[in-house]
């Protein structure tokens, strides 16, 4: 699996999880903003560690697209998937 796809999937799952766990849209969007900031912070920290890792804006873009796709589940039938599975 490519590095960018991994970034995308990880952040999409995290954001979709926030949609599942948080009932209010404002909280869901807040979680999305938090995930975006986390992704950017981690990219910056990679550069500062001096361990041979560098900041990659394409990783940050993949994170951002992942968060957007994950948050978009709030307007699909997937928005309450875990609740429906739990009630069965």
Backbone atoms as SQL, in Angstrom:
CREATE TABLE atoms (id INTEGER PRIMARY KEY, chain TEXT, resi INTEGER, resn TEXT, atom TEXT, x REAL, y REAL, z REAL);
INSERT INTO atoms VALUES
  (1, 'A', 1, 'UNK', 'N', 0.850, -1.175, 0.000),
  (2, 'A', 1, 'UNK', 'CA', 0.000, 0.000, 0.000),
  (3, 'A', 1, 'UNK', 'C', 0.897, 1.240, 0.000),
  (4, 'A', 2, 'UNK', 'N', 0.531, 2.219, -0.776),
  (5, 'A', 2, 'UNK', 'CA', 1.362, 3.416, -0.856),
  (6, 'A', 2, 'UNK', 'C', 1.232, 4.243, 0.416),
  (7, 'A', 3, 'UNK', 'N', 2.253, 5.024, 0.669),
  (8, 'A', 3, 'UNK', 'CA', 2.298, 5.876, 1.853),
  (9, 'A', 3, 'UNK', 'C', 1.128, 6.866, 1.855),
  (10, 'A', 4, 'UNK', 'N', 0.851, 7.460, 0.721),
  (11, 'A', 4, 'UNK', 'CA', -0.229, 8.454, 0.644),
  (12, 'A', 4, 'UNK', 'C', -1.592, 7.807, 0.877),
  (13, 'A', 5, 'UNK', 'N', -1.779, 6.606, 0.349),
  (14, 'A', 5, 'UNK', 'CA', -3.029, 5.889, 0.574),
  (15, 'A', 5, 'UNK', 'C', -3.189, 5.556, 2.056),
  (16, 'A', 6, 'UNK', 'N', -2.100, 5.204, 2.697),
  (17, 'A', 6, 'UNK', 'CA', -2.139, 4.932, 4.139),
  (18, 'A', 6, 'UNK', 'C', -2.545, 6.170, 4.924),
  (19, 'A', 7, 'UNK', 'N', -1.978, 7.300, 4.576),
  (20, 'A', 7, 'UNK', 'CA', -2.358, 8.560, 5.232),
  (21, 'A', 7, 'UNK', 'C', -3.840, 8.832, 5.012),
  (22, 'A', 8, 'UNK', 'N', -4.286, 8.713, 3.768),
  (23, 'A', 8, 'UNK', 'CA', -5.694, 8.959, 3.443),
  (24, 'A', 8, 'UNK', 'C', -6.616, 8.055, 4.257),
  (25, 'A', 9, 'UNK', 'N', -6.351, 6.758, 4.251),
  (26, 'A', 9, 'UNK', 'CA', -7.221, 5.810, 4.945),
  (27, 'A', 9, 'UNK', 'C', -7.227, 6.026, 6.452),
  (28, 'A', 10, 'UNK', 'N', -6.073, 6.298, 7.023),
  (29, 'A', 10, 'UNK', 'CA', -6.002, 6.516, 8.470),
  (30, 'A', 10, 'UNK', 'C', -6.847, 7.714, 8.885),
  (31, 'A', 11, 'UNK', 'N', -6.703, 8.823, 8.188),
  (32, 'A', 11, 'UNK', 'CA', -7.443, 10.026, 8.571),
  (33, 'A', 11, 'UNK', 'C', -8.915, 9.927, 8.191),
  (34, 'A', 12, 'UNK', 'N', -9.239, 9.220, 7.128),
  (35, 'A', 12, 'UNK', 'CA', -10.649, 9.005, 6.780),
  (36, 'A', 12, 'UNK', 'C', -11.325, 8.175, 7.870),
  (37, 'A', 13, 'UNK', 'N', -10.654, 7.143, 8.352),
  (38, 'A', 13, 'UNK', 'CA', -11.225, 6.303, 9.418),
  (39, 'A', 13, 'UNK', 'C', -11.374, 7.084, 10.714),
  (40, 'A', 14, 'UNK', 'N', -10.379, 7.899, 11.051),
  (41, 'A', 14, 'UNK', 'CA', -10.469, 8.698, 12.267),
  (42, 'A', 14, 'UNK', 'C', -11.637, 9.685, 12.189),
  (43, 'A', 15, 'UNK', 'N', -11.786, 10.350, 11.060),
  (44, 'A', 15, 'UNK', 'CA', -12.871, 11.322, 10.915),
  (45, 'A', 15, 'UNK', 'C', -14.233, 10.630, 10.876),
  (46, 'A', 16, 'UNK', 'N', -14.327, 9.513, 10.181),
  (47, 'A', 16, 'UNK', 'CA', -15.587, 8.767, 10.150),
  (48, 'A', 16, 'UNK', 'C', -15.932, 8.260, 11.553),
  (49, 'A', 17, 'UNK', 'N', -14.922, 7.888, 12.315),
  (50, 'A', 17, 'UNK', 'CA', -15.148, 7.474, 13.697),
  (51, 'A', 17, 'UNK', 'C', -15.701, 8.614, 14.539),
  (52, 'A', 18, 'UNK', 'N', -15.197, 9.821, 14.305),
  (53, 'A', 18, 'UNK', 'CA', -15.721, 10.994, 15.018),
  (54, 'A', 18, 'UNK', 'C', -17.188, 11.217, 14.679),
  (55, 'A', 19, 'UNK', 'N', -17.548, 11.007, 13.424),
  (56, 'A', 19, 'UNK', 'CA', -18.952, 11.140, 13.010),
  (57, 'A', 19, 'UNK', 'C', -19.803, 10.127, 13.764),
  (58, 'A', 20, 'UNK', 'N', -19.289, 8.923, 13.938),
  (59, 'A', 20, 'UNK', 'CA', -20.035, 7.868, 14.642),
  (60, 'A', 20, 'UNK', 'C', -20.200, 8.193, 16.125),
  (61, 'A', 21, 'UNK', 'N', -19.176, 8.776, 16.719),
  (62, 'A', 21, 'UNK', 'CA', -19.160, 8.973, 18.172),
  (63, 'A', 21, 'UNK', 'C', -19.778, 10.287, 18.633),
  (64, 'A', 22, 'UNK', 'N', -19.755, 11.285, 17.794),
  (65, 'A', 22, 'UNK', 'CA', -20.225, 12.612, 18.189),
  (66, 'A', 22, 'UNK', 'C', -21.558, 12.915, 17.516),
  (67, 'A', 23, 'UNK', 'N', -22.546, 13.294, 18.303),
  (68, 'A', 23, 'UNK', 'CA', -23.893, 13.493, 17.771),
  (69, 'A', 23, 'UNK', 'C', -24.061, 14.834, 17.070),
  (70, 'A', 24, 'UNK', 'N', -23.387, 15.861, 17.547),
  (71, 'A', 24, 'UNK', 'CA', -23.616, 17.201, 17.002),
  (72, 'A', 24, 'UNK', 'C', -22.622, 17.514, 15.888),
  (73, 'A', 25, 'UNK', 'N', -23.129, 18.149, 14.862),
  (74, 'A', 25, 'UNK', 'CA', -22.268, 18.486, 13.708),
  (75, 'A', 25, 'UNK', 'C', -21.121, 19.404, 14.104),
  (76, 'A', 26, 'UNK', 'N', -21.406, 20.310, 15.003),
  (77, 'A', 26, 'UNK', 'CA', -20.345, 21.231, 15.441),
  (78, 'A', 26, 'UNK', 'C', -19.186, 20.443, 16.061),
  (79, 'A', 27, 'UNK', 'N', -19.497, 19.454, 16.862),
  (80, 'A', 27, 'UNK', 'CA', -18.463, 18.618, 17.476),
  (81, 'A', 27, 'UNK', 'C', -17.747, 17.790, 16.410),
  (82, 'A', 28, 'UNK', 'N', -18.488, 17.314, 15.428),
  (83, 'A', 28, 'UNK', 'CA', -17.876, 16.539, 14.341),
  (84, 'A', 28, 'UNK', 'C', -16.889, 17.401, 13.559),
  (85, 'A', 29, 'UNK', 'N', -17.308, 18.620, 13.241),
  (86, 'A', 29, 'UNK', 'CA', -16.405, 19.520, 12.521),
  (87, 'A', 29, 'UNK', 'C', -15.208, 19.899, 13.388),
  (88, 'A', 30, 'UNK', 'N', -15.431, 20.072, 14.684),
  (89, 'A', 30, 'UNK', 'CA', -14.331, 20.358, 15.602),
  (90, 'A', 30, 'UNK', 'C', -13.309, 19.231, 15.612),
  (91, 'A', 31, 'UNK', 'N', -13.809, 18.002, 15.614),
  (92, 'A', 31, 'UNK', 'CA', -12.911, 16.849, 15.548),
  (93, 'A', 31, 'UNK', 'C', -12.144, 16.854, 14.234),
  (94, 'A', 32, 'UNK', 'N', -12.819, 17.215, 13.140),
  (95, 'A', 32, 'UNK', 'CA', -12.156, 17.290, 11.843),
  (96, 'A', 32, 'UNK', 'C', -11.040, 18.323, 11.839),
  (97, 'A', 33, 'UNK', 'N', -11.308, 19.479, 12.407),
  (98, 'A', 33, 'UNK', 'CA', -10.276, 20.524, 12.494),
  (99, 'A', 33, 'UNK', 'C', -9.117, 20.033, 13.355),
  (100, 'A', 34, 'UNK', 'N', -9.444, 19.372, 14.459),
  (101, 'A', 34, 'UNK', 'CA', -8.399, 18.820, 15.315),
  (102, 'A', 34, 'UNK', 'C', -7.535, 17.808, 14.587),
  (103, 'A', 35, 'UNK', 'N', -8.163, 16.954, 13.789),
  (104, 'A', 35, 'UNK', 'CA', -7.402, 15.969, 13.014),
  (105, 'A', 35, 'UNK', 'C', -6.518, 16.644, 11.981),
  (106, 'A', 36, 'UNK', 'N', -7.017, 17.687, 11.338),
  (107, 'A', 36, 'UNK', 'CA', -6.193, 18.421, 10.368),
  (108, 'A', 36, 'UNK', 'C', -4.979, 19.040, 11.053),
  (109, 'A', 37, 'UNK', 'N', -5.206, 19.656, 12.212),
  (110, 'A', 37, 'UNK', 'CA', -4.093, 20.264, 12.951),
  (111, 'A', 37, 'UNK', 'C', -3.104, 19.206, 13.423),
  (112, 'A', 38, 'UNK', 'N', -3.604, 18.065, 13.873),
  (113, 'A', 38, 'UNK', 'CA', -2.733, 16.973, 14.292),
  (114, 'A', 38, 'UNK', 'C', -1.855, 16.509, 13.135),
  (115, 'A', 39, 'UNK', 'N', -2.457, 16.327, 11.964),
  (116, 'A', 39, 'UNK', 'CA', -1.699, 15.892, 10.796),
  (117, 'A', 39, 'UNK', 'C', -0.602, 16.873, 10.425),
  (118, 'A', 40, 'UNK', 'N', -0.933, 18.175, 10.469),
  (119, 'A', 40, 'UNK', 'CA', 0.069, 19.191, 10.135),
  (120, 'A', 40, 'UNK', 'C', 1.175, 19.238, 11.188),
  (121, 'A', 41, 'UNK', 'N', 0.778, 19.137, 12.452),
  (122, 'A', 41, 'UNK', 'CA', 1.766, 19.154, 13.524),
  (123, 'A', 41, 'UNK', 'C', 2.719, 17.968, 13.407),
  (124, 'A', 42, 'UNK', 'N', 2.191, 16.797, 13.146),
  (125, 'A', 42, 'UNK', 'CA', 3.045, 15.612, 13.017),
  (126, 'A', 42, 'UNK', 'C', 4.014, 15.738, 11.838),
  (127, 'A', 43, 'UNK', 'N', 3.543, 16.321, 10.740),
  (128, 'A', 43, 'UNK', 'CA', 4.445, 16.538, 9.593),
  (129, 'A', 43, 'UNK', 'C', 5.569, 17.499, 9.967),
  (130, 'A', 44, 'UNK', 'N', 5.236, 18.561, 10.675),
  (131, 'A', 44, 'UNK', 'CA', 6.266, 19.524, 11.096),
  (132, 'A', 44, 'UNK', 'C', 7.243, 18.886, 12.071),
  (133, 'A', 45, 'UNK', 'N', 6.732, 18.105, 13.010),
  (134, 'A', 45, 'UNK', 'CA', 7.597, 17.453, 13.995),
  (135, 'A', 45, 'UNK', 'C', 8.549, 16.457, 13.346),
  (136, 'A', 46, 'UNK', 'N', 8.098, 15.789, 12.299),
  (137, 'A', 46, 'UNK', 'CA', 8.983, 14.864, 11.577),
  (138, 'A', 46, 'UNK', 'C', 10.223, 15.593, 11.078),
  (139, 'A', 47, 'UNK', 'N', 10.015, 16.790, 10.583),
  (140, 'A', 47, 'UNK', 'CA', 11.129, 17.585, 10.055),
  (141, 'A', 47, 'UNK', 'C', 12.094, 17.971, 11.171),
  (142, 'A', 48, 'UNK', 'N', 11.554, 18.255, 12.338),
  (143, 'A', 48, 'UNK', 'CA', 12.374, 18.770, 13.439),
  (144, 'A', 48, 'UNK', 'C', 13.138, 17.694, 14.204),
  (145, 'A', 49, 'UNK', 'N', 12.758, 16.436, 14.056),
  (146, 'A', 49, 'UNK', 'CA', 13.382, 15.392, 14.859),
  (147, 'A', 49, 'UNK', 'C', 14.823, 15.111, 14.463),
  (148, 'A', 50, 'UNK', 'N', 15.175, 15.345, 13.219),
  (149, 'A', 50, 'UNK', 'CA', 16.518, 15.053, 12.762),
  (150, 'A', 50, 'UNK', 'C', 16.794, 13.563, 12.620),
  (151, 'A', 51, 'UNK', 'N', 15.740, 12.776, 12.488),
  (152, 'A', 51, 'UNK', 'CA', 15.893, 11.322, 12.367),
  (153, 'A', 51, 'UNK', 'C', 15.794, 10.851, 10.920),
  (154, 'A', 52, 'UNK', 'N', 15.982, 11.770, 9.992),
  (155, 'A', 52, 'UNK', 'CA', 15.943, 11.400, 8.585),
  (156, 'A', 52, 'UNK', 'C', 14.555, 11.469, 7.978),
  (157, 'A', 53, 'UNK', 'N', 13.579, 11.870, 8.758),
  (158, 'A', 53, 'UNK', 'CA', 12.222, 12.013, 8.227),
  (159, 'A', 53, 'UNK', 'C', 12.030, 13.461, 7.841),
  (160, 'A', 54, 'UNK', 'N', 11.285, 13.683, 6.791),
  (161, 'A', 54, 'UNK', 'CA', 11.062, 15.047, 6.330),
  (162, 'A', 54, 'UNK', 'C', 9.577, 15.343, 6.244),
  (163, 'A', 55, 'UNK', 'N', 9.276, 16.622, 6.275),
  (164, 'A', 55, 'UNK', 'CA', 7.898, 17.058, 6.115),
  (165, 'A', 55, 'UNK', 'C', 7.513, 16.865, 4.650),
  (166, 'A', 56, 'UNK', 'N', 6.334, 16.316, 4.432),
  (167, 'A', 56, 'UNK', 'CA', 5.869, 16.080, 3.068),
  (168, 'A', 56, 'UNK', 'C', 4.475, 16.677, 2.933),
  (169, 'A', 57, 'UNK', 'N', 4.372, 17.724, 2.139),
  (170, 'A', 57, 'UNK', 'CA', 3.083, 18.381, 1.959),
  (171, 'A', 57, 'UNK', 'C', 2.060, 17.461, 1.293),
  (172, 'A', 58, 'UNK', 'N', 2.539, 16.477, 0.540),
  (173, 'A', 58, 'UNK', 'CA', 1.614, 15.518, -0.081),
  (174, 'A', 58, 'UNK', 'C', 0.984, 14.620, 0.979),
  (175, 'A', 59, 'UNK', 'N', 1.719, 14.320, 2.045),
  (176, 'A', 59, 'UNK', 'CA', 1.132, 13.582, 3.160),
  (177, 'A', 59, 'UNK', 'C', 0.041, 14.414, 3.820),
  (178, 'A', 60, 'UNK', 'N', 0.328, 15.696, 4.036),
  (179, 'A', 60, 'UNK', 'CA', -0.663, 16.584, 4.637),
  (180, 'A', 60, 'UNK', 'C', -1.903, 16.689, 3.750),
  (181, 'A', 61, 'UNK', 'N', -1.706, 16.712, 2.440),
  (182, 'A', 61, 'UNK', 'CA', -2.846, 16.752, 1.520),
  (183, 'A', 61, 'UNK', 'C', -3.657, 15.464, 1.600),
  (184, 'A', 62, 'UNK', 'N', -2.977, 14.329, 1.657),
  (185, 'A', 62, 'UNK', 'CA', -3.678, 13.044, 1.785),
  (186, 'A', 62, 'UNK', 'C', -4.457, 13.001, 3.098),
  (187, 'A', 63, 'UNK', 'N', -3.871, 13.531, 4.181),
  (188, 'A', 63, 'UNK', 'CA', -4.575, 13.602, 5.459),
  (189, 'A', 63, 'UNK', 'C', -5.839, 14.444, 5.327),
  (190, 'A', 64, 'UNK', 'N', -5.700, 15.600, 4.681),
  (191, 'A', 64, 'UNK', 'CA', -6.822, 16.523, 4.527),
  (192, 'A', 64, 'UNK', 'C', -7.947, 15.901, 3.710),
  (193, 'A', 65, 'UNK', 'N', -7.601, 15.250, 2.635),
  (194, 'A', 65, 'UNK', 'CA', -8.628, 14.586, 1.813),
  (195, 'A', 65, 'UNK', 'C', -9.287, 13.465, 2.620),
  (196, 'A', 66, 'UNK', 'N', -8.503, 12.737, 3.396),
  (197, 'A', 66, 'UNK', 'CA', -9.051, 11.683, 4.235),
  (198, 'A', 66, 'UNK', 'C', -10.039, 12.222, 5.255),
  (199, 'A', 67, 'UNK', 'N', -9.687, 13.315, 5.912),
  (200, 'A', 67, 'UNK', 'CA', -10.599, 13.928, 6.892),
  (201, 'A', 67, 'UNK', 'C', -11.874, 14.381, 6.196),
  (202, 'A', 68, 'UNK', 'N', -11.749, 14.975, 5.033),
  (203, 'A', 68, 'UNK', 'CA', -12.923, 15.444, 4.292),
  (204, 'A', 68, 'UNK', 'C', -13.846, 14.293, 3.936),
  (205, 'A', 69, 'UNK', 'N', -13.288, 13.209, 3.441),
  (206, 'A', 69, 'UNK', 'CA', -14.092, 12.031, 3.079),
  (207, 'A', 69, 'UNK', 'C', -14.727, 11.421, 4.334),
  (208, 'A', 70, 'UNK', 'N', -13.956, 11.333, 5.408),
  (209, 'A', 70, 'UNK', 'CA', -14.500, 10.788, 6.649),
  (210, 'A', 70, 'UNK', 'C', -15.642, 11.621, 7.189),
  (211, 'A', 71, 'UNK', 'N', -15.492, 12.936, 7.174),
  (212, 'A', 71, 'UNK', 'CA', -16.571, 13.806, 7.638),
  (213, 'A', 71, 'UNK', 'C', -17.785, 13.764, 6.709),
  (214, 'A', 72, 'UNK', 'N', -17.551, 13.516, 5.445),
  (215, 'A', 72, 'UNK', 'CA', -18.653, 13.452, 4.485),
  (216, 'A', 72, 'UNK', 'C', -19.609, 12.301, 4.787),
  (217, 'A', 73, 'UNK', 'N', -19.170, 11.336, 5.582),
  (218, 'A', 73, 'UNK', 'CA', -20.074, 10.235, 5.927),
  (219, 'A', 73, 'UNK', 'C', -21.258, 10.720, 6.762),
  (220, 'A', 74, 'UNK', 'N', -21.168, 11.945, 7.305),
  (221, 'A', 74, 'UNK', 'CA', -22.277, 12.466, 8.107),
  (222, 'A', 74, 'UNK', 'C', -23.531, 12.717, 7.275),
  (223, 'A', 75, 'UNK', 'N', -23.406, 12.783, 5.969),
  (224, 'A', 75, 'UNK', 'CA', -24.581, 13.006, 5.116),
  (225, 'A', 75, 'UNK', 'C', -24.940, 11.753, 4.317),
  (226, 'A', 76, 'UNK', 'N', -24.485, 10.614, 4.814),
  (227, 'A', 76, 'UNK', 'CA', -24.782, 9.336, 4.164),
  (228, 'A', 76, 'UNK', 'C', -25.433, 8.403, 5.184),
  (229, 'A', 77, 'UNK', 'N', -25.983, 7.295, 4.737),
  (230, 'A', 77, 'UNK', 'CA', -26.527, 6.312, 5.686),
  (231, 'A', 77, 'UNK', 'C', -25.468, 5.723, 6.619),
  (232, 'A', 78, 'UNK', 'N', -24.194, 5.921, 6.308),
  (233, 'A', 78, 'UNK', 'CA', -23.125, 5.409, 7.163),
  (234, 'A', 78, 'UNK', 'C', -22.973, 6.192, 8.462),
  (235, 'A', 79, 'UNK', 'N', -23.626, 7.346, 8.567),
  (236, 'A', 79, 'UNK', 'CA', -23.428, 8.225, 9.716),
  (237, 'A', 79, 'UNK', 'C', -23.777, 7.576, 11.045),
  (238, 'A', 80, 'UNK', 'N', -24.679, 6.628, 11.037),
  (239, 'A', 80, 'UNK', 'CA', -25.068, 5.969, 12.300),
  (240, 'A', 80, 'UNK', 'C', -24.922, 4.443, 12.210),
  (241, 'A', 81, 'UNK', 'N', -23.980, 4.011, 11.425),
  (242, 'A', 81, 'UNK', 'CA', -23.773, 2.577, 11.218),
  (243, 'A', 81, 'UNK', 'C', -23.512, 1.830, 12.530),
  (244, 'A', 82, 'UNK', 'N', -22.649, 2.384, 13.361),
  (245, 'A', 82, 'UNK', 'CA', -22.325, 1.699, 14.616),
  (246, 'A', 82, 'UNK', 'C', -23.544, 1.609, 15.541),
  (247, 'A', 83, 'UNK', 'N', -24.360, 2.645, 15.583),
  (248, 'A', 83, 'UNK', 'CA', -25.576, 2.609, 16.409),
  (249, 'A', 83, 'UNK', 'C', -26.539, 1.543, 15.911),
  (250, 'A', 84, 'UNK', 'N', -26.682, 1.466, 14.594),
  (251, 'A', 84, 'UNK', 'CA', -27.582, 0.436, 14.045),
  (252, 'A', 84, 'UNK', 'C', -27.064, -0.961, 14.319),
  (253, 'A', 85, 'UNK', 'N', -25.758, -1.157, 14.205),
  (254, 'A', 85, 'UNK', 'CA', -25.182, -2.477, 14.486),
  (255, 'A', 85, 'UNK', 'C', -25.319, -2.814, 15.969),
  (256, 'A', 86, 'UNK', 'N', -25.170, -1.820, 16.816),
  (257, 'A', 86, 'UNK', 'CA', -25.260, -2.032, 18.262),
  (258, 'A', 86, 'UNK', 'C', -26.684, -2.391, 18.705),
  (259, 'A', 87, 'UNK', 'N', -27.669, -1.862, 17.996),
  (260, 'A', 87, 'UNK', 'CA', -29.060, -2.094, 18.392),
  (261, 'A', 87, 'UNK', 'C', -29.563, -3.472, 17.962),
  (262, 'A', 88, 'UNK', 'N', -28.804, -4.171, 17.139),
  (263, 'A', 88, 'UNK', 'CA', -29.253, -5.487, 16.678),
  (264, 'A', 88, 'UNK', 'C', -28.881, -6.579, 17.632);
